[in-house]
Amino acid sequence: MEETQPVPRVGVVLFVLKGKSVLLGRRRASIGESTFALPGGHLEFGESFEECGARELMEETGLVMGKADFLTVTNKVFLDKSKPCHYVIIFLRAVLADPNQVPQNPEPDKCDGWDWYDWDNLPQPLFSTLDEMVRSGFNPFPST
């Protein structure tokens, strides 16, 4: 029997900004276990990037997304896992519909909790894709 190759998946991830802070949660998943990551998830059939981002943000944090803008895309292959995977990841910059919303943790089996972290003092370790972006000098904040 011929072994099939894994199929690339599409993820949508959000840089949710508040002042000079970004929303991060500590992952509880096979990919990136115990690393700090942005909210996001898999693009579903027929969804726009913004619809996916808003849905994932609500599911993961209970927060309602306001305006969102496309930032960048990455093409990441995770070969160091027991089951290799390939993700095309769409990154959006977003703000909350109401800046006074407080993040919840409705999926405690997937995340230890959400909090705001100053961009210039991010917690460690960061999820690999986010870490690579930060090390490259990427900045999700609008230029003024």
N, CA, C and O atoms as a GROMACS GRO file, in nm:
protein
  576
    1MET      N    1   0.086  -0.119   0.000
    1MET     CA    2   0.000   0.000   0.000
    1MET      C    3   0.089   0.124   0.000
    1MET      O    4   0.182   0.134   0.081
    2GLU      N    5   0.062   0.217  -0.090
    2GLU     CA    6   0.141   0.338  -0.102
    2GLU      C    7   0.103   0.438   0.008
    2GLU      O    8  -0.015   0.462   0.034
    3GLU      N    9   0.207   0.496   0.073
    3GLU     CA   10   0.183   0.594   0.178
    3GLU      C   11   0.152   0.730   0.116
    3GLU      O   12   0.222   0.774   0.025
    4THR      N   13   0.046   0.795   0.164
    4THR     CA   14   0.009   0.926   0.110
    4THR      C   15   0.082   1.037   0.183
    4THR      O   16   0.110   1.026   0.302
    5GLN      N   17   0.112   1.142   0.110
    5GLN     CA   18   0.178   1.259   0.167
    5GLN      C   19   0.076   1.344   0.244
    5GLN      O   20  -0.040   1.351   0.204
    6PRO      N   21   0.121   1.408   0.354
    6PRO     CA   22   0.029   1.500   0.423
    6PRO      C   23  -0.011   1.614   0.330
    6PRO      O   24   0.067   1.655   0.244
    7VAL      N   25  -0.130   1.664   0.348
    7VAL     CA   26  -0.183   1.773   0.265
    7VAL      C   27  -0.163   1.905   0.340
    7VAL      O   28  -0.191   1.911   0.460
    8PRO      N   29  -0.116   2.010   0.272
    8PRO     CA   30  -0.104   2.140   0.339
    8PRO      C   31  -0.239   2.189   0.389
    8PRO      O   32  -0.342   2.168   0.325
    9ARG      N   33  -0.237   2.256   0.503
    9ARG     CA   34  -0.358   2.314   0.561
    9ARG      C   35  -0.340   2.465   0.565
    9ARG      O   36  -0.227   2.515   0.558
   10VAL      N   37  -0.451   2.537   0.577
   10VAL     CA   38  -0.446   2.682   0.586
   10VAL      C   39  -0.490   2.724   0.726
   10VAL      O   40  -0.595   2.683   0.775
   11GLY      N   41  -0.407   2.805   0.790
   11GLY     CA   42  -0.439   2.860   0.920
   11GLY      C   43  -0.454   3.011   0.910
   11GLY      O   44  -0.391   3.075   0.826
   12VAL      N   45  -0.538   3.066   0.997
   12VAL     CA   46  -0.553   3.212   1.007
   12VAL      C   47  -0.520   3.247   1.151
   12VAL      O   48  -0.579   3.194   1.245
   13VAL      N   49  -0.425   3.338   1.167
   13VAL     CA   50  -0.375   3.375   1.300
   13VAL      C   51  -0.386   3.526   1.315
   13VAL      O   52  -0.367   3.602   1.220
   14LEU      N   53  -0.418   3.570   1.438
   14LEU     CA   54  -0.445   3.711   1.464
   14LEU      C   55  -0.344   3.775   1.557
   14LEU      O   56  -0.316   3.724   1.666
   15PHE      N   57  -0.290   3.887   1.514
   15PHE     CA   58  -0.220   3.977   1.605
   15PHE      C   59  -0.329   4.070   1.658
   15PHE      O   60  -0.361   4.170   1.593
   16VAL      N   61  -0.386   4.039   1.774
   16VAL     CA   62  -0.487   4.125   1.834
   16VAL      C   63  -0.412   4.229   1.916
   16VAL      O   64  -0.342   4.195   2.012
   17LEU      N   65  -0.427   4.357   1.879
   17LEU     CA   66  -0.350   4.464   1.940
   17LEU      C   67  -0.434   4.548   2.035
   17LEU      O   68  -0.552   4.573   2.011
   18LYS      N   69  -0.370   4.590   2.143
   18LYS     CA   70  -0.432   4.679   2.241
   18LYS      C   71  -0.320   4.768   2.293
   18LYS      O   72  -0.235   4.724   2.370
   19GLY      N   73  -0.320   4.895   2.252
   19GLY     CA   74  -0.207   4.982   2.285
   19GLY      C   75  -0.082   4.928   2.218
   19GLY      O   76  -0.080   4.909   2.097
   20LYS      N   77   0.021   4.902   2.296
   20LYS     CA   78   0.145   4.842   2.245
   20LYS      C   79   0.157   4.696   2.289
   20LYS      O   80   0.267   4.640   2.294
   21SER      N   81   0.043   4.635   2.321
   21SER     CA   82   0.040   4.496   2.366
   21SER      C   83  -0.027   4.407   2.263
   21SER      O   84  -0.104   4.453   2.178
   22VAL      N   85   0.004   4.278   2.273
   22VAL     CA   86  -0.052   4.177   2.184
   22VAL      C   87  -0.108   4.064   2.270
   22VAL      O   88  -0.054   4.033   2.376
   23LEU      N   89  -0.215   4.002   2.224
   23LEU     CA   90  -0.281   3.893   2.296
   23LEU      C   91  -0.210   3.761   2.266
   23LEU      O   92  -0.196   3.722   2.150
   24LEU      N   93  -0.166   3.692   2.373
   24LEU     CA   94  -0.099   3.562   2.359
   24LEU      C   95  -0.155   3.464   2.460
   24LEU      O   96  -0.199   3.502   2.568
   25GLY      N   97  -0.152   3.336   2.422
   25GLY     CA   98  -0.189   3.229   2.513
   25GLY      C   99  -0.084   3.120   2.509
   25GLY      O  100  -0.016   3.102   2.408
   26ARG      N  101  -0.070   3.045   2.621
   26ARG     CA  102   0.026   2.933   2.625
   26ARG      C  103  -0.044   2.808   2.575
   26ARG      O  104  -0.143   2.762   2.633
   27ARG      N  105   0.010   2.752   2.464
   27ARG     CA  106  -0.051   2.638   2.395
   27ARG      C  107  -0.045   2.509   2.476
   27ARG      O  108   0.049   2.483   2.551
   28ARG      N  109  -0.148   2.429   2.457
   28ARG     CA  110  -0.154   2.292   2.507
   28ARG      C  111  -0.191   2.205   2.388
   28ARG      O  112  -0.303   2.154   2.379
   29ALA      N  113  -0.096   2.190   2.296
   29ALA     CA  114  -0.121   2.114   2.173
   29ALA      C  115   0.008   2.045   2.132
   29ALA      O  116   0.116   2.082   2.176
   30SER      N  117  -0.004   1.944   2.048
   30SER     CA  118   0.113   1.867   2.007
   30SER      C  119   0.215   1.954   1.934
   30SER      O  120   0.335   1.934   1.950
   31ILE      N  121   0.167   2.049   1.854
   31ILE     CA  122   0.259   2.142   1.787
   31ILE      C  123   0.273   2.264   1.878
   31ILE      O  124   0.175   2.335   1.902
   32GLY      N  125   0.393   2.288   1.926
   32GLY     CA  126   0.418   2.407   2.007
   32GLY      C  127   0.375   2.397   2.151
   32GLY      O  128   0.346   2.499   2.214
   33GLU      N  129   0.368   2.278   2.205
   33GLU     CA  130   0.329   2.258   2.346
   33GLU      C  131   0.405   2.353   2.438
   33GLU      O  132   0.527   2.362   2.429
   34SER      N  133   0.334   2.424   2.525
   34SER     CA  134   0.388   2.514   2.628
   34SER      C  135   0.454   2.641   2.572
   34SER      O  136   0.526   2.709   2.645
   35THR      N  137   0.432   2.672   2.444
   35THR     CA  138   0.484   2.797   2.389
   35THR      C  139   0.372   2.901   2.385
   35THR      O  140   0.254   2.868   2.383
   36PHE      N  141   0.412   3.028   2.383
   36PHE     CA  142   0.316   3.136   2.374
   36PHE      C  143   0.284   3.163   2.227
   36PHE      O  144   0.374   3.175   2.144
   37ALA      N  145   0.154   3.171   2.197
   37ALA     CA  146   0.111   3.183   2.058
   37ALA      C  147  -0.005   3.280   2.047
   37ALA      O  148  -0.072   3.313   2.145
   38LEU      N  149  -0.028   3.323   1.924
   38LEU     CA  150  -0.140   3.409   1.890
   38LEU      C  151  -0.266   3.326   1.874
   38LEU      O  152  -0.257   3.206   1.846
   39PRO      N  153  -0.384   3.386   1.892
   39PRO     CA  154  -0.508   3.312   1.865
   39PRO      C  155  -0.524   3.287   1.715
   39PRO      O  156  -0.481   3.367   1.632
   40GLY      N  157  -0.588   3.176   1.683
   40GLY     CA  158  -0.613   3.144   1.543
   40GLY      C  159  -0.645   2.997   1.525
   40GLY      O  160  -0.647   2.921   1.622
   41GLY      N  161  -0.669   2.958   1.402
   41GLY     CA  162  -0.701   2.819   1.374
   41GLY      C  163  -0.719   2.795   1.226
   41GLY      O  164  -0.676   2.875   1.143
   42HIS      N  165  -0.782   2.683   1.195
   42HIS     CA  166  -0.797   2.639   1.056
   42HIS      C  167  -0.907   2.715   0.982
   42HIS      O  168  -1.015   2.739   1.034
   43LEU      N  169  -0.874   2.750   0.858
   43LEU     CA  170  -0.972   2.809   0.768
   43LEU      C  171  -1.071   2.702   0.727
   43LEU      O  172  -1.032   2.593   0.684
   44GLU      N  173  -1.200   2.732   0.740
   44GLU     CA  174  -1.304   2.638   0.700
   44GLU      C  175  -1.352   2.672   0.559
   44GLU      O  176  -1.338   2.785   0.512
   45PHE      N  177  -1.408   2.572   0.494
   45PHE     CA  178  -1.455   2.587   0.356
   45PHE      C  179  -1.547   2.708   0.342
   45PHE      O  180  -1.643   2.722   0.418
   46GLY      N  181  -1.517   2.794   0.246
   46GLY     CA  182  -1.602   2.907   0.214
   46GLY      C  183  -1.580   3.031   0.299
   46GLY      O  184  -1.640   3.135   0.270
   47GLU      N  185  -1.496   3.024   0.403
   47GLU     CA  186  -1.474   3.139   0.490
   47GLU      C  187  -1.375   3.238   0.428
   47GLU      O  188  -1.283   3.198   0.357
   48SER      N  189  -1.396   3.365   0.456
   48SER     CA  190  -1.294   3.465   0.427
   48SER      C  191  -1.192   3.459   0.541
   48SER      O  192  -1.220   3.400   0.645
   49PHE      N  193  -1.076   3.517   0.521
   49PHE     CA  194  -0.976   3.520   0.627
   49PHE      C  195  -1.031   3.592   0.750
   49PHE      O  196  -1.009   3.547   0.863
   50GLU      N  197  -1.103   3.702   0.728
   50GLU     CA  198  -1.158   3.780   0.839
   50GLU      C  199  -1.265   3.702   0.914
   50GLU      O  200  -1.271   3.707   1.037
   51GLU      N  201  -1.350   3.629   0.840
   51GLU     CA  202  -1.454   3.547   0.906
   51GLU      C  203  -1.389   3.439   0.992
   51GLU      O  204  -1.433   3.414   1.104
   52CYS      N  205  -1.286   3.375   0.939
   52CYS     CA  206  -1.216   3.272   1.014
   52CYS      C  207  -1.153   3.331   1.140
   52CYS      O  208  -1.164   3.275   1.249
   53GLY      N  209  -1.086   3.446   1.124
   53GLY     CA  210  -1.022   3.510   1.238
   53GLY      C  211  -1.122   3.546   1.347
   53GLY      O  212  -1.096   3.522   1.465
   54ALA      N  213  -1.235   3.603   1.308
   54ALA     CA  214  -1.338   3.641   1.405
   54ALA      C  215  -1.394   3.517   1.475
   54ALA      O  216  -1.413   3.519   1.596
   55ARG      N  217  -1.420   3.411   1.400
   55ARG     CA  218  -1.473   3.287   1.459
   55ARG      C  219  -1.374   3.226   1.556
   55ARG      O  220  -1.410   3.192   1.669
   56GLU      N  221  -1.249   3.214   1.513
   56GLU     CA  222  -1.146   3.154   1.600
   56GLU      C  223  -1.122   3.237   1.725
   56GLU      O  224  -1.105   3.182   1.834
   57LEU      N  225  -1.121   3.370   1.711
   57LEU     CA  226  -1.101   3.456   1.827
   57LEU      C  227  -1.214   3.435   1.928
   57LEU      O  228  -1.189   3.426   2.048
   58MET      N  229  -1.337   3.429   1.879
   58MET     CA  230  -1.451   3.407   1.967
   58MET      C  231  -1.443   3.268   2.034
   58MET      O  232  -1.462   3.256   2.155
   59GLU      N  233  -1.413   3.165   1.955
   59GLU     CA  234  -1.405   3.029   2.011
   59GLU      C  235  -1.295   3.016   2.115
   59GLU      O  236  -1.313   2.949   2.217
   60GLU      N  237  -1.180   3.078   2.090
   60GLU     CA  238  -1.063   3.059   2.176
   60GLU      C  239  -1.057   3.154   2.295
   60GLU      O  240  -1.001   3.119   2.399
   61THR      N  241  -1.114   3.275   2.280
   61THR     CA  242  -1.098   3.378   2.384
   61THR      C  243  -1.228   3.440   2.432
   61THR      O  244  -1.230   3.509   2.534
   62GLY      N  245  -1.338   3.417   2.359
   62GLY     CA  246  -1.465   3.483   2.392
   62GLY      C  247  -1.469   3.628   2.350
   62GLY      O  248  -1.566   3.698   2.380
   63LEU      N  249  -1.366   3.676   2.280
   63LEU     CA  250  -1.358   3.816   2.239
   63LEU      C  251  -1.422   3.838   2.102
   63LEU      O  252  -1.419   3.750   2.016
   64VAL      N  253  -1.481   3.956   2.083
   64VAL     CA  254  -1.543   3.993   1.956
   64VAL      C  255  -1.445   4.083   1.880
   64VAL      O  256  -1.403   4.188   1.928
   65MET      N  257  -1.410   4.039   1.760
   65MET     CA  258  -1.316   4.112   1.677
   65MET      C  259  -1.382   4.233   1.612
   65MET      O  260  -1.498   4.227   1.570
   66GLY      N  261  -1.307   4.342   1.606
   66GLY     CA  262  -1.349   4.460   1.531
   66GLY      C  263  -1.284   4.455   1.394
   66GLY      O  264  -1.292   4.354   1.324
   67LYS      N  265  -1.219   4.562   1.356
   67LYS     CA  266  -1.152   4.574   1.227
   67LYS      C  267  -1.031   4.481   1.220
   67LYS      O  268  -0.959   4.464   1.319
   68ALA      N  269  -1.008   4.423   1.102
   68ALA     CA  270  -0.891   4.337   1.079
   68ALA      C  271  -0.831   4.369   0.943
   68ALA      O  272  -0.902   4.399   0.847
   69ASP      N  273  -0.698   4.362   0.935
   69ASP     CA  274  -0.625   4.386   0.812
   69ASP      C  275  -0.528   4.272   0.786
   69ASP      O  276  -0.472   4.216   0.880
   70PHE      N  277  -0.510   4.236   0.659
   70PHE     CA  278  -0.410   4.137   0.620
   70PHE      C  279  -0.271   4.194   0.648
   70PHE      O  280  -0.243   4.310   0.615
   71LEU      N  281  -0.182   4.112   0.709
   71LEU     CA  282  -0.044   4.154   0.735
   71LEU      C  283   0.056   4.080   0.648
   71LEU      O  284   0.134   4.142   0.576
   72THR      N  285   0.054   3.947   0.656
   72THR     CA  286   0.154   3.868   0.583
   72THR      C  287   0.108   3.723   0.578
   72THR      O  288   0.005   3.687   0.635
   73VAL      N  289   0.186   3.642   0.510
   73VAL     CA  290   0.158   3.498   0.501
   73VAL      C  291   0.290   3.424   0.516
   73VAL      O  292   0.394   3.472   0.471
   74THR      N  293   0.285   3.308   0.579
   74THR     CA  294   0.404   3.223   0.589
   74THR      C  295   0.371   3.086   0.533
   74THR      O  296   0.255   3.047   0.523
   75ASN      N  297   0.475   3.013   0.496
   75ASN     CA  298   0.464   2.878   0.442
   75ASN      C  299   0.554   2.790   0.528
   75ASN      O  300   0.675   2.785   0.506
   76LYS      N  301   0.496   2.721   0.625
   76LYS     CA  302   0.574   2.653   0.728
   76LYS      C  303   0.554   2.502   0.722
   76LYS      O  304   0.441   2.453   0.724
   77VAL      N  305   0.664   2.429   0.714
   77VAL     CA  306   0.662   2.282   0.719
   77VAL      C  307   0.722   2.240   0.851
   77VAL      O  308   0.836   2.276   0.883
   78PHE      N  309   0.646   2.164   0.930
   78PHE     CA  310   0.692   2.113   1.059
   78PHE      C  311   0.736   1.969   1.038
   78PHE      O  312   0.654   1.878   1.038
   79LEU      N  313   0.866   1.949   1.021
   79LEU     CA  314   0.920   1.815   0.999
   79LEU      C  315   0.966   1.748   1.128
   79LEU      O  316   0.984   1.626   1.132
   80ASP      N  317   0.983   1.826   1.234
   80ASP     CA  318   1.036   1.772   1.358
   80ASP      C  319   0.930   1.709   1.448
   80ASP      O  320   0.955   1.686   1.566
   81LYS      N  321   0.814   1.683   1.395
   81LYS     CA  322   0.704   1.623   1.470
   81LYS      C  323   0.690   1.476   1.432
   81LYS      O  324   0.736   1.433   1.326
   82SER      N  325   0.626   1.398   1.520
   82SER     CA  326   0.604   1.256   1.489
   82SER      C  327   0.520   1.241   1.364
   82SER      O  328   0.534   1.144   1.290
   83LYS      N  329   0.433   1.337   1.340
   83LYS     CA  330   0.350   1.338   1.220
   83LYS      C  331   0.374   1.473   1.150
   83LYS      O  332   0.311   1.572   1.186
   84PRO      N  333   0.465   1.477   1.051
   84PRO     CA  334   0.497   1.604   0.984
   84PRO      C  335   0.371   1.670   0.928
   84PRO      O  336   0.277   1.604   0.885
   85CYS      N  337   0.372   1.805   0.928
   85CYS     CA  338   0.259   1.879   0.874
   85CYS      C  339   0.309   2.006   0.806
   85CYS      O  340   0.421   2.051   0.829
   86HIS      N  341   0.223   2.061   0.720
   86HIS     CA  342   0.257   2.177   0.638
   86HIS      C  343   0.142   2.276   0.649
   86HIS      O  344   0.027   2.243   0.622
   87TYR      N  345   0.175   2.400   0.689
   87TYR     CA  346   0.074   2.504   0.705
   87TYR      C  347   0.108   2.628   0.625
   87TYR      O  348   0.220   2.678   0.631
   88VAL      N  349   0.011   2.678   0.551
   88VAL     CA  350   0.015   2.813   0.497
   88VAL      C  351  -0.062   2.895   0.600
   88VAL      O  352  -0.180   2.868   0.627
   89ILE      N  353   0.005   2.995   0.658
   89ILE     CA  354  -0.055   3.070   0.769
   89ILE      C  355  -0.076   3.215   0.728
   89ILE      O  356   0.018   3.286   0.692
   90ILE      N  357  -0.202   3.258   0.733
   90ILE     CA  358  -0.242   3.394   0.702
   90ILE      C  359  -0.242   3.472   0.833
   90ILE      O  360  -0.310   3.433   0.928
   91PHE      N  361  -0.168   3.581   0.838
   91PHE     CA  362  -0.163   3.664   0.959
   91PHE      C  363  -0.243   3.792   0.937
   91PHE      O  364  -0.222   3.864   0.839
   92LEU      N  365  -0.335   3.818   1.030
   92LEU     CA  366  -0.415   3.941   1.030
   92LEU      C  367  -0.379   4.025   1.151
   92LEU      O  368  -0.341   3.972   1.256
   93ARG      N  369  -0.393   4.156   1.136
   93ARG     CA  370  -0.383   4.248   1.250
   93ARG      C  371  -0.526   4.285   1.284
   93ARG      O  372  -0.603   4.323   1.196
   94ALA      N  373  -0.562   4.276   1.412
   94ALA     CA  374  -0.701   4.302   1.451
   94ALA      C  375  -0.708   4.384   1.579
   94ALA      O  376  -0.616   4.384   1.660
   95VAL      N  377  -0.817   4.453   1.593
   95VAL     CA  378  -0.851   4.520   1.718
   95VAL      C  379  -0.985   4.464   1.764
   95VAL      O  380  -1.059   4.404   1.685
   96LEU      N  381  -1.016   4.485   1.889
   96LEU     CA  382  -1.141   4.435   1.944
   96LEU      C  383  -1.256   4.530   1.912
   96LEU      O  384  -1.236   4.650   1.900
   97ALA      N  385  -1.376   4.474   1.898
   97ALA     CA  386  -1.495   4.556   1.876
   97ALA      C  387  -1.516   4.650   1.994
   97ALA      O  388  -1.557   4.765   1.977
   98ASP      N  389  -1.487   4.601   2.115
   98ASP     CA  390  -1.494   4.681   2.238
   98ASP      C  391  -1.361   4.661   2.311
   98ASP      O  392  -1.333   4.550   2.357
   99PRO      N  393  -1.279   4.766   2.323
   99PRO     CA  394  -1.147   4.750   2.384
   99PRO      C  395  -1.150   4.712   2.531
   99PRO      O  396  -1.046   4.675   2.587
  100ASN      N  397  -1.266   4.718   2.595
  100ASN     CA  398  -1.277   4.682   2.737
  100ASN      C  399  -1.309   4.534   2.759
  100ASN      O  400  -1.321   4.490   2.874
  101GLN      N  401  -1.323   4.457   2.651
  101GLN     CA  402  -1.347   4.313   2.665
  101GLN      C  403  -1.230   4.248   2.737
  101GLN      O  404  -1.115   4.291   2.724
  102VAL      N  405  -1.259   4.143   2.812
  102VAL     CA  406  -1.157   4.069   2.885
  102VAL      C  407  -1.151   3.927   2.829
  102VAL      O  408  -1.255   3.862   2.819
  103PRO      N  409  -1.032   3.879   2.791
  103PRO     CA  410  -1.024   3.744   2.734
  103PRO      C  411  -1.061   3.637   2.837
  103PRO      O  412  -1.026   3.645   2.954
  104GLN      N  413  -1.133   3.537   2.789
  104GLN     CA  414  -1.170   3.420   2.868
  104GLN      C  415  -1.088   3.301   2.816
  104GLN      O  416  -1.010   3.316   2.722
  105ASN      N  417  -1.106   3.186   2.877
  105ASN     CA  418  -1.038   3.065   2.830
  105ASN      C  419  -1.138   2.951   2.814
  105ASN      O  420  -1.139   2.857   2.894
  106PRO      N  421  -1.225   2.958   2.710
  106PRO     CA  422  -1.328   2.856   2.692
  106PRO      C  423  -1.275   2.720   2.646
  106PRO      O  424  -1.350   2.623   2.644
  107GLU      N  425  -1.146   2.712   2.608
  107GLU     CA  426  -1.087   2.585   2.564
  107GLU      C  427  -0.963   2.552   2.648
  107GLU      O  428  -0.852   2.552   2.597
  108PRO      N  429  -0.983   2.524   2.778
  108PRO     CA  430  -0.868   2.499   2.866
  108PRO      C  431  -0.786   2.376   2.830
  108PRO      O  432  -0.672   2.361   2.874
  109ASP      N  433  -0.843   2.287   2.749
  109ASP     CA  434  -0.768   2.170   2.703
  109ASP      C  435  -0.670   2.207   2.592
  109ASP      O  436  -0.580   2.129   2.561
  110LYS      N  437  -0.686   2.327   2.531
  110LYS     CA  438  -0.600   2.371   2.421
  110LYS      C  439  -0.508   2.486   2.460
  110LYS      O  440  -0.409   2.512   2.391
  111CYS      N  441  -0.541   2.558   2.570
  111CYS     CA  442  -0.465   2.677   2.608
  111CYS      C  443  -0.471   2.694   2.760
  111CYS      O  444  -0.573   2.669   2.823
  112ASP      N  445  -0.359   2.739   2.817
  112ASP     CA  446  -0.354   2.764   2.961
  112ASP      C  447  -0.418   2.896   3.000
  112ASP      O  448  -0.442   2.920   3.119
  113GLY      N  449  -0.446   2.982   2.903
  113GLY     CA  450  -0.508   3.111   2.930
  113GLY      C  451  -0.451   3.219   2.841
  113GLY      O  452  -0.346   3.201   2.780
  114TRP      N  453  -0.521   3.332   2.835
  114TRP     CA  454  -0.486   3.443   2.746
  114TRP      C  455  -0.455   3.567   2.827
  114TRP      O  456  -0.517   3.592   2.931
  115ASP      N  457  -0.357   3.645   2.779
  115ASP     CA  458  -0.325   3.770   2.845
  115ASP      C  459  -0.258   3.865   2.745
  115ASP      O  460  -0.216   3.824   2.637
  116TRP      N  461  -0.250   3.991   2.784
  116TRP     CA  462  -0.188   4.094   2.702
  116TRP      C  463  -0.042   4.105   2.740
  116TRP      O  464  -0.009   4.110   2.859
  117TYR      N  465   0.047   4.110   2.640
  117TYR     CA  466   0.191   4.119   2.663
  117TYR      C  467   0.248   4.234   2.581
  117TYR      O  468   0.215   4.251   2.464
  118ASP      N  469   0.334   4.314   2.645
  118ASP     CA  470   0.399   4.424   2.578
  118ASP      C  471   0.488   4.370   2.467
  118ASP      O  472   0.566   4.277   2.488
  119TRP      N  473   0.476   4.428   2.347
  119TRP     CA  474   0.550   4.379   2.231
  119TRP      C  475   0.700   4.382   2.256
  119TRP      O  476   0.773   4.296   2.205
  120ASP      N  477   0.748   4.478   2.334
  120ASP     CA  478   0.892   4.488   2.362
  120ASP      C  479   0.937   4.399   2.476
  120ASP      O  480   1.055   4.399   2.511
  121ASN      N  481   0.847   4.322   2.535
  121ASN     CA  482   0.881   4.232   2.646
  121ASN      C  483   0.794   4.106   2.639
  121ASN      O  484   0.718   4.077   2.731
  122LEU      N  485   0.806   4.033   2.529
  122LEU     CA  486   0.722   3.915   2.508
  122LEU      C  487   0.767   3.799   2.596
  122LEU      O  488   0.886   3.785   2.625
  123PRO      N  489   0.672   3.715   2.640
  123PRO     CA  490   0.708   3.599   2.721
  123PRO      C  491   0.781   3.495   2.635
  123PRO      O  492   0.774   3.500   2.512
  124GLN      N  493   0.848   3.405   2.700
  124GLN     CA  494   0.922   3.298   2.632
  124GLN      C  495   0.878   3.164   2.688
  124GLN      O  496   0.835   3.157   2.803
  125PRO      N  497   0.888   3.060   2.611
  125PRO     CA  498   0.924   3.056   2.469
  125PRO      C  499   0.804   3.090   2.382
  125PRO      O  500   0.689   3.061   2.417
  126LEU      N  501   0.832   3.150   2.267
  126LEU     CA  502   0.728   3.180   2.169
  126LEU      C  503   0.711   3.062   2.074
  126LEU      O  504   0.805   2.987   2.049
  127PHE      N  505   0.590   3.047   2.022
  127PHE     CA  506   0.562   2.947   1.918
  127PHE      C  507   0.659   2.973   1.802
  127PHE      O  508   0.688   3.088   1.770
  128SER      N  509   0.709   2.868   1.740
  128SER     CA  510   0.820   2.879   1.644
  128SER      C  511   0.796   2.982   1.534
  128SER      O  512   0.886   3.060   1.503
  129THR      N  513   0.678   2.984   1.473
  129THR     CA  514   0.652   3.077   1.364
  129THR      C  515   0.655   3.221   1.415
  129THR      O  516   0.712   3.309   1.350
  130LEU      N  517   0.594   3.246   1.531
  130LEU     CA  518   0.596   3.380   1.590
  130LEU      C  519   0.738   3.418   1.629
  130LEU      O  520   0.779   3.532   1.608
  131ASP      N  521   0.812   3.326   1.686
  131ASP     CA  522   0.951   3.352   1.725
  131ASP      C  523   1.035   3.393   1.604
  131ASP      O  524   1.114   3.487   1.612
  132GLU      N  525   1.019   3.321   1.494
  132GLU     CA  526   1.093   3.354   1.371
  132GLU      C  527   1.057   3.494   1.321
  132GLU      O  528   1.144   3.568   1.276
  133MET      N  529   0.929   3.530   1.330
  133MET     CA  530   0.886   3.662   1.285
  133MET      C  531   0.947   3.771   1.373
  133MET      O  532   0.998   3.871   1.322
  134VAL      N  533   0.942   3.751   1.505
  134VAL     CA  534   0.997   3.850   1.598
  134VAL      C  535   1.147   3.866   1.574
  134VAL      O  536   1.198   3.978   1.568
  135ARG      N  537   1.218   3.754   1.560
  135ARG     CA  538   1.364   3.759   1.538
  135ARG      C  539   1.401   3.828   1.406
  135ARG      O  540   1.509   3.885   1.394
  136SER      N  541   1.311   3.822   1.308
  136SER     CA  542   1.338   3.885   1.178
  136SER      C  543   1.313   4.036   1.182
  136SER      O  544   1.344   4.107   1.086
  137GLY      N  545   1.257   4.086   1.294
  137GLY     CA  546   1.228   4.228   1.305
  137GLY      C  547   1.086   4.265   1.270
  137GLY      O  548   1.051   4.383   1.266
  138PHE      N  549   1.002   4.165   1.242
  138PHE     CA  550   0.862   4.191   1.208
  138PHE      C  551   0.794   4.268   1.322
  138PHE      O  552   0.819   4.242   1.439
  139ASN      N  553   0.709   4.363   1.285
  139ASN     CA  554   0.635   4.442   1.382
  139ASN      C  555   0.490   4.452   1.335
  139ASN      O  556   0.465   4.505   1.227
  140PRO      N  557   0.394   4.402   1.415
  140PRO     CA  558   0.255   4.401   1.371
  140PRO      C  559   0.183   4.534   1.387
  140PRO      O  560   0.069   4.550   1.342
  141PHE      N  561   0.248   4.631   1.452
  141PHE     CA  562   0.182   4.758   1.479
  141PHE      C  563   0.187   4.850   1.358
  141PHE      O  564   0.287   4.854   1.286
  142PRO      N  565   0.079   4.925   1.335
  142PRO     CA  566   0.078   5.017   1.221
  142PRO      C  567   0.188   5.122   1.238
  142PRO      O  568   0.213   5.169   1.348
  143SER      N  569   0.253   5.156   1.128
  143SER     CA  570   0.354   5.262   1.135
  143SER      C  571   0.283   5.396   1.149
  143SER      O  572   0.179   5.420   1.088
  144THR      N  573   0.342   5.482   1.229
  144THR     CA  574   0.276   5.611   1.255
  144THR      C  575   0.345   5.723   1.184
  144THR      O  576   0.303   5.838   1.195
   0.00000   0.00000   0.00000
